[in-house]
């Protein structure tokens, strides 16, 4: 299983999401969980830094070990192919667009999205509902 999560450094949800994602990663990484972070600056310009600055922030402040990829677009015509795929069929309240930072997608071991979580969903509340372990 894996999460594909859109991360932001300046959001009000930053501390809780990074802390809880780190807890899940530490607990389940040896059993196959991967958390993939994709920064994006499409929402209130909350991710203005360079890719290096973002990685430095997340790895230094939160001690995150999961991969943090280069900044991407998640909505609109320039949306990254990965996010187009993840959003297909996993509708949000406002259609398929990602509404805000820290939207989360749960992907099974075969690479298929199985659930989409809103930005306000605590990563730790996903744990009991998801079978991270085969």
C-alpha positions as CSV (number, residue, x, y, z in Angstrom):
1,X,0.0,0.0,0.0
2,X,1.1,3.5,-0.4
3,X,0.0,7.1,0.0
4,X,0.4,9.8,-2.6
5,X,0.1,13.0,-0.7
6,X,0.3,16.5,-1.8
7,X,2.4,18.4,0.8
8,X,2.8,22.0,1.6
9,X,5.3,23.7,3.9
10,X,3.3,26.8,5.0
11,X,-0.2,25.3,5.6
12,X,-2.0,25.3,8.9
13,X,-2.1,21.5,8.5
14,X,1.6,21.1,8.1
15,X,2.6,20.0,11.6
16,X,-0.1,17.5,12.2
17,X,0.1,15.9,8.7
18,X,3.9,15.5,8.6
19,X,4.0,14.3,12.2
20,X,1.3,11.7,11.6
21,X,2.6,10.6,8.2
22,X,6.0,10.1,9.8
23,X,4.4,7.9,12.5
24,X,2.6,5.8,9.9
25,X,5.7,5.5,7.8
26,X,7.8,4.4,10.8
27,X,5.3,1.8,11.8
28,X,4.5,0.3,8.4
29,X,7.5,0.9,6.1
30,X,9.1,-2.4,6.7
31,X,5.8,-4.0,5.8
32,X,5.5,-2.3,2.4
33,X,4.0,1.1,3.1
34,X,5.4,3.9,1.0
35,X,4.5,7.6,1.4
36,X,5.2,9.7,-1.6
37,X,5.1,13.5,-1.2
38,X,4.4,15.8,-4.2
39,X,4.7,19.5,-3.3
40,X,2.5,21.9,-5.2
41,X,2.1,25.7,-5.2
42,X,-1.4,25.9,-6.7
43,X,-3.2,26.7,-3.4
44,X,-2.6,30.1,-1.9
45,X,1.1,29.9,-3.0
46,X,1.8,28.0,0.2
47,X,4.7,26.1,-1.3
48,X,6.8,29.0,-2.8
49,X,10.3,27.4,-2.1
50,X,12.5,25.6,-4.5
51,X,12.6,21.8,-4.5
52,X,15.8,21.8,-2.4
53,X,14.3,24.2,0.1
54,X,11.2,22.0,0.5
55,X,13.2,18.8,1.0
56,X,15.4,20.6,3.5
57,X,12.4,21.9,5.4
58,X,10.6,18.5,5.6
59,X,13.7,16.5,6.4
60,X,15.2,18.9,8.9
61,X,12.0,20.1,10.7
62,X,10.1,16.8,10.6
63,X,12.8,14.2,10.1
64,X,10.8,12.7,7.3
65,X,12.4,9.7,5.5
66,X,9.8,9.2,2.8
67,X,10.5,10.4,-0.7
68,X,9.7,14.0,-1.5
69,X,9.5,14.6,-5.2
70,X,9.9,17.8,-7.3
71,X,7.1,20.3,-7.2
72,X,4.2,19.5,-9.6
73,X,0.8,20.8,-10.7
74,X,-2.1,18.7,-9.5
75,X,-5.1,20.5,-11.2
76,X,-5.7,22.0,-14.6
77,X,-4.3,21.3,-18.0
78,X,-0.7,21.1,-16.6
79,X,-1.6,18.5,-13.9
80,X,1.0,15.8,-13.6
81,X,0.0,12.5,-15.2
82,X,0.2,10.8,-11.8
83,X,-2.4,13.1,-10.3
84,X,-4.7,12.8,-13.3
85,X,-4.5,9.0,-12.8
86,X,-5.1,9.2,-9.1
87,X,-8.1,11.5,-9.4
88,X,-9.8,9.5,-12.1
89,X,-12.9,8.0,-10.5
90,X,-12.0,9.2,-7.0
91,X,-14.3,12.2,-6.9
92,X,-14.2,15.0,-4.3
93,X,-16.9,17.4,-3.3
94,X,-15.9,19.8,-6.1
95,X,-15.4,17.2,-8.8
96,X,-12.1,15.6,-9.5
97,X,-9.9,18.6,-8.6
98,X,-7.7,18.4,-5.5
99,X,-9.3,21.0,-3.2
100,X,-6.3,22.0,-1.0
101,X,-3.1,20.9,0.5
102,X,-2.6,17.5,2.1
103,X,-5.1,15.6,0.0
104,X,-4.3,11.9,0.2
105,X,-4.7,9.0,-2.1
106,X,-4.3,5.4,-0.8
107,X,-2.9,3.1,-3.5
108,X,-2.8,-0.7,-3.4
109,X,0.2,-2.9,-4.0
110,X,-0.8,-3.1,-7.7
111,X,-0.7,0.7,-8.1
112,X,-4.5,1.2,-8.2
113,X,-6.0,4.0,-6.2
114,X,-8.4,2.6,-3.6
115,X,-9.4,5.6,-1.6
116,X,-9.1,9.4,-1.6
117,X,-9.0,11.4,1.6
118,X,-9.7,15.1,2.1
119,X,-7.0,17.4,3.3
120,X,-8.6,17.6,6.8
121,X,-8.4,13.8,7.2
122,X,-5.9,12.9,9.8
123,X,-3.5,10.3,8.5
124,X,-3.8,8.3,11.8
125,X,-7.6,8.0,11.3
126,X,-6.9,6.2,8.0
127,X,-4.8,3.6,9.7
128,X,-7.5,1.4,11.3
129,X,-9.6,1.5,8.1
130,X,-6.8,0.5,5.8
131,X,-5.0,-2.8,5.6
132,X,-1.4,-1.6,5.2
133,X,-0.3,-5.1,5.8
134,X,-1.1,-8.0,3.6
